[in-house]
């Protein structure tokens, strides 16, 4: 699977990728995974010139777009002030 870096705007209702990626980071996620998955994450992030956290965000946003998941504006506003 090849990762292609390009400027993209993923519309999540009234939000764009740029808006979601520039919001204050006020939540923490901790996961357990295999060393193989961790290595793939490191390689993908390096190839995209991103941090591992940013790469995870991109992967989640891409998944959301592909599967029709939406971030409701009212929920996002309530979560972030």
Rosetta blueprint (number, residue, H / E / L):
1 X L
2 X L
3 X L
4 X L
5 X L
6 X L
7 X L
8 X L
9 X L
10 X L
11 X L
12 X E
13 X L
14 X L
15 X E
16 X L
17 X H
18 X H
19 X H
20 X H
21 X H
22 X H
23 X L
24 X L
25 X L
26 X L
27 X L
28 X L
29 X L
30 X L
31 X L
32 X L
33 X L
34 X L
35 X H
36 X H
37 X H
38 X H
39 X H
40 X H
41 X H
42 X H
43 X H
44 X H
45 X H
46 X H
47 X H
48 X H
49 X L
50 X L
51 X L
52 X H
53 X H
54 X H
55 X H
56 X H
57 X H
58 X H
59 X H
60 X H
61 X H
62 X H
63 X H
64 X H
65 X H
66 X H
67 X L
68 X L
69 X L
70 X L
71 X L
72 X L
73 X H
74 X H
75 X H
76 X H
77 X H
78 X H
79 X H
80 X L
81 X L
